[in-house]
Amino acid sequence: MKQGQVIGLVGNTGLSGCPHLHFELVTGIYEEERSLPCHFTNIYNVVGDPIEFITEEYTMVHAK
């Protein structure tokens, strides 16, 4: 993957309450897999203020 590459499209399926994107980065398969760190830049809270770190799970953000 490269910076700026599209990783997915946002959608609303199943029992979700709003459109969202769920992803994770892993190496290996099944019991051998390990999570990989991920860093986003240019993220904003729901009122448009820039934020540097997401400190709570399930935080709604916007990215450019």
LODO-292007 format. One record per residue: residue in one letter; residue number from 1; x, y negated, z of N, C-alpha, C, O in turn. Coordinates in Angstrom, 3 decimals. Example, Ala and Ser with C-alpha at 12.3 -4.5 7.8 and 13.67 -1.06 7.14 Angstrom:
2
> A,1,13.190,5.690,7.800,12.300,4.500,7.800,13.200,3.300,7.800,14.236,3.319,8.465;
> S,2,12.850,2.250,7.080,13.670,1.060,7.140,12.900,-0.030,7.870,13.409,-1.138,8.039;
END
This chain:
64
> M,1,0.831,1.169,0.000,0.000,0.000,0.000,0.880,-1.238,0.000,2.003,-1.232,0.503;
> K,2,0.342,-2.286,-0.572,1.053,-3.547,-0.630,0.206,-4.644,0.003,-1.021,-4.557,0.026;
> Q,3,0.865,-5.669,0.513,0.152,-6.805,1.063,-0.732,-7.411,-0.018,-0.305,-7.605,-1.156;
> G,4,-1.974,-7.706,0.361,-2.923,-8.298,-0.577,-3.734,-7.287,-1.366,-4.666,-7.663,-2.077;
> Q,5,-3.396,-6.013,-1.255,-4.118,-4.971,-1.976,-5.470,-4.726,-1.319,-5.570,-4.711,-0.092;
> V,6,-6.509,-4.533,-2.125,-7.846,-4.228,-1.601,-7.807,-2.846,-0.967,-7.348,-1.887,-1.588;
> I,7,-8.293,-2.739,0.282,-8.311,-1.449,0.965,-9.702,-0.836,0.992,-9.844,0.343,1.319;
> G,8,-10.719,-1.596,0.660,-12.071,-1.055,0.656,-13.089,-2.150,0.460,-12.758,-3.335,0.429;
> L,9,-14.329,-1.735,0.328,-15.434,-2.669,0.186,-16.303,-2.590,1.426,-16.385,-1.539,2.062;
> V,10,-16.939,-3.670,1.768,-17.790,-3.727,2.951,-19.181,-3.252,2.581,-19.713,-3.611,1.531;
> G,11,-19.767,-2.440,3.451,-21.110,-1.954,3.187,-21.855,-1.656,4.465,-21.292,-1.723,5.558;
> N,12,-23.124,-1.328,4.322,-23.980,-1.024,5.457,-24.705,0.275,5.144,-25.637,0.286,4.339;
> T,13,-24.290,1.367,5.768,-24.911,2.660,5.523,-25.210,3.345,6.849,-24.724,2.929,7.900;
> G,14,-25.995,4.374,6.786,-26.288,5.140,7.988,-26.983,4.320,9.044,-27.938,3.598,8.755;
> L,15,-26.506,4.428,10.276,-27.136,3.736,11.397,-26.423,2.436,11.769,-26.676,1.890,12.843;
> S,16,-25.551,1.934,10.920,-24.832,0.704,11.254,-25.788,-0.479,11.286,-26.765,-0.529,10.538;
> G,17,-25.490,-1.422,12.159,-26.356,-2.581,12.316,-26.008,-3.746,11.412,-26.775,-4.702,11.297;
> C,18,-24.839,-3.668,10.761,-24.420,-4.752,9.870,-23.345,-4.214,8.936,-22.735,-3.182,9.218;
> P,19,-23.111,-4.906,7.826,-22.036,-4.478,6.930,-20.691,-4.489,7.659,-20.414,-5.388,8.453;
> H,20,-19.869,-3.493,7.386,-18.576,-3.416,8.052,-17.627,-2.529,7.248,-18.041,-1.822,6.329;
> L,21,-16.373,-2.582,7.604,-15.349,-1.741,7.012,-14.669,-0.986,8.137,-14.219,-1.589,9.111;
> H,22,-14.591,0.317,8.008,-13.900,1.148,8.997,-12.774,1.860,8.275,-12.993,2.493,7.242;
> F,23,-11.587,1.760,8.808,-10.453,2.466,8.220,-9.431,2.747,9.300,-9.447,2.130,10.365;
> E,24,-8.546,3.680,9.017,-7.416,3.919,9.886,-6.256,4.386,9.026,-6.454,4.992,7.973;
> L,25,-5.052,4.102,9.477,-3.848,4.518,8.782,-3.222,5.654,9.565,-2.938,5.513,10.754;
> V,26,-3.006,6.780,8.903,-2.421,7.933,9.574,-1.377,8.580,8.666,-1.368,8.377,7.452;
> T,27,-0.521,9.342,9.275,0.438,10.144,8.544,0.208,11.593,8.940,-0.061,11.868,10.109;
> G,28,0.304,12.504,8.026,0.060,13.912,8.303,-1.417,14.246,8.203,-2.234,13.406,7.824;
> I,29,-1.743,15.461,8.541,-3.133,15.912,8.480,-3.509,16.631,9.776,-2.669,17.263,10.416;
> Y,30,-4.756,16.525,10.143,-5.339,17.205,11.296,-4.530,17.016,12.567,-4.270,15.878,12.959;
> E,31,-4.124,18.099,13.225,-3.441,17.987,14.518,-2.081,17.310,14.410,-1.557,16.821,15.411;
> E,32,-1.500,17.273,13.208,-0.174,16.691,13.032,-0.222,15.190,12.752,0.821,14.536,12.749;
> E,33,-1.397,14.638,12.519,-1.453,13.242,12.114,-1.134,12.298,13.269,-1.414,12.584,14.433;
> R,34,-0.549,11.181,12.911,-0.210,10.133,13.867,-0.760,8.822,13.339,-0.716,8.570,12.135;
> S,35,-1.275,7.988,14.222,-1.767,6.672,13.813,-0.598,5.756,13.486,0.456,5.829,14.116;
> L,36,-0.793,4.901,12.501,0.211,3.926,12.115,-0.275,2.529,12.483,-1.472,2.255,12.408;
> P,37,0.631,1.647,12.879,0.217,0.281,13.222,-0.213,-0.492,11.970,0.207,-0.182,10.855;
> C,38,-1.044,-1.484,12.177,-1.541,-2.301,11.084,-1.627,-3.745,11.569,-1.977,-3.997,12.722;
> H,39,-1.313,-4.679,10.699,-1.333,-6.089,11.069,-2.034,-6.878,9.968,-1.701,-6.736,8.791;
> F,40,-2.995,-7.702,10.343,-3.695,-8.567,9.406,-3.311,-10.011,9.661,-3.051,-10.394,10.802;
> T,41,-3.272,-10.809,8.617,-3.065,-12.241,8.752,-4.301,-12.942,8.203,-5.116,-12.333,7.510;
> N,42,-4.430,-14.206,8.515,-5.559,-15.007,8.027,-6.912,-14.448,8.458,-7.798,-14.253,7.626;
> I,43,-7.073,-14.191,9.756,-8.369,-13.728,10.263,-9.019,-14.838,11.079,-8.337,-15.649,11.703;
> Y,44,-10.327,-14.859,11.064,-11.106,-15.923,11.678,-12.260,-15.324,12.465,-12.775,-14.268,12.101;
> N,45,-12.670,-15.985,13.537,-13.838,-15.519,14.276,-15.101,-15.891,13.510,-15.022,-16.501,12.443;
> V,46,-16.244,-15.534,14.036,-17.501,-15.722,13.299,-17.878,-17.184,13.093,-18.726,-17.477,12.251;
> V,47,-17.276,-18.106,13.833,-17.568,-19.527,13.606,-16.490,-20.204,12.760,-16.541,-21.414,12.541;
> G,48,-15.508,-19.422,12.282,-14.505,-19.952,11.370,-13.207,-20.419,11.987,-12.349,-20.948,11.280;
> D,49,-13.035,-20.237,13.305,-11.782,-20.633,13.957,-10.736,-19.539,13.754,-11.041,-18.359,13.926;
> P,50,-9.499,-19.915,13.389,-8.457,-18.896,13.210,-8.131,-18.208,14.526,-8.125,-18.844,15.580;
> I,51,-7.862,-16.911,14.466,-7.435,-16.166,15.650,-6.156,-15.408,15.297,-5.977,-14.947,14.170;
> E,52,-5.284,-15.294,16.277,-4.002,-14.634,16.045,-4.059,-13.160,16.411,-3.479,-12.326,15.716;
> F,53,-4.757,-12.827,17.502,-4.843,-11.448,17.964,-6.287,-11.078,18.250,-7.062,-11.898,18.742;
> I,54,-6.641,-9.847,17.942,-7.943,-9.305,18.337,-7.717,-8.629,19.672,-6.934,-7.684,19.771;
> T,55,-8.400,-9.107,20.700,-8.140,-8.611,22.051,-9.222,-7.673,22.572,-9.044,-7.062,23.626;
> E,56,-10.330,-7.546,21.864,-11.411,-6.668,22.311,-11.823,-5.745,21.177,-11.748,-6.114,20.005;
> E,57,-12.258,-4.545,21.532,-12.782,-3.630,20.517,-14.055,-4.199,19.930,-14.772,-4.957,20.584;
> Y,58,-14.329,-3.829,18.699,-15.554,-4.215,17.998,-15.717,-5.726,17.892,-16.815,-6.255,18.068;
> T,59,-14.629,-6.408,17.607,-14.665,-7.848,17.416,-14.997,-8.157,15.971,-14.379,-7.605,15.061;
> M,60,-15.959,-9.026,15.750,-16.321,-9.420,14.399,-15.356,-10.496,13.931,-15.168,-11.506,14.610;
> V,61,-14.740,-10.283,12.768,-13.817,-11.250,12.203,-14.088,-11.396,10.710,-14.743,-10.559,10.090;
> H,62,-13.572,-12.466,10.165,-13.607,-12.703,8.721,-12.156,-12.815,8.268,-11.323,-13.370,8.985;
> A,63,-11.853,-12.301,7.101,-10.489,-12.375,6.570,-10.510,-12.970,5.184,-11.490,-12.852,4.449;
> K,64,-9.417,-13.610,4.842,-9.286,-14.179,3.500,-8.151,-13.502,2.786,-7.864,-13.829,1.634;
END
